Structures are given as C-alpha cells and as structure tokens.
C-alpha cells in the first residue's frame, strides 16, 4: 500500500520519523512507532533506520510492514 504524505502544512519542511509513522496511521501510537524503529523494522530510502528523530523530507520514502510512505 502506498501512502502519500504532504509536508505543505508543516512550517519546518520536515517531520520526524516517529511522528510520520503515527500521523499516517501506519503505527497506532508513538510508542509503537518507537519500538518498531528501535527493532530495525523501518526503512528510509531502502536503508534500515534506527533513529526515532530522523528528519524526513520531501522525496524520501519510508517503508514499514508492507506500507510505503512517499513524502511530498
């Protein structure tokens, strides 16, 4: 499943990885998102990402449990 996420509403131009997983509904809570990241189950641009506060910007793709989040 592909999920598109727009950064237009955010003033910073980025969103932290843990917040993105929660905002898109891929993880039902921030706590579950933190656990998934720390267990190496989340990929950013095809590479395993272990940093919960990783800044995700336009053009990046996040993968988790069969879902692909495309940040626009």
C-alpha positions, 0 to 999 in steps of 0.5 A, a space after each residue: 500500500 502506498 501512502 502519500 504524505 504532504 509536508 505543505 502544512 508543516 512550517 519546518 519542511 520536515 517531520 520526524 520519523 516517529 511522528 510520520 509513522 503515527 500521523 499516517 496511521 501506519 503505527 497506532 501510537 508513538 510508542 509503537 512507532 518507537 519500538 518498531 524503529 528501535 527493532 530495525 523494522 523501518 526503512 528510509 530510502 531502502 536503508 534500515 533506520 534506527 533513529 526515532 528523530 530522523 528528519 524526513 523530507 520531501 522525496 524520501 520514502 519510508 517503508 514499514 510492514 508492507 506500507 510505503 510512505 512517499 513524502 511530498 
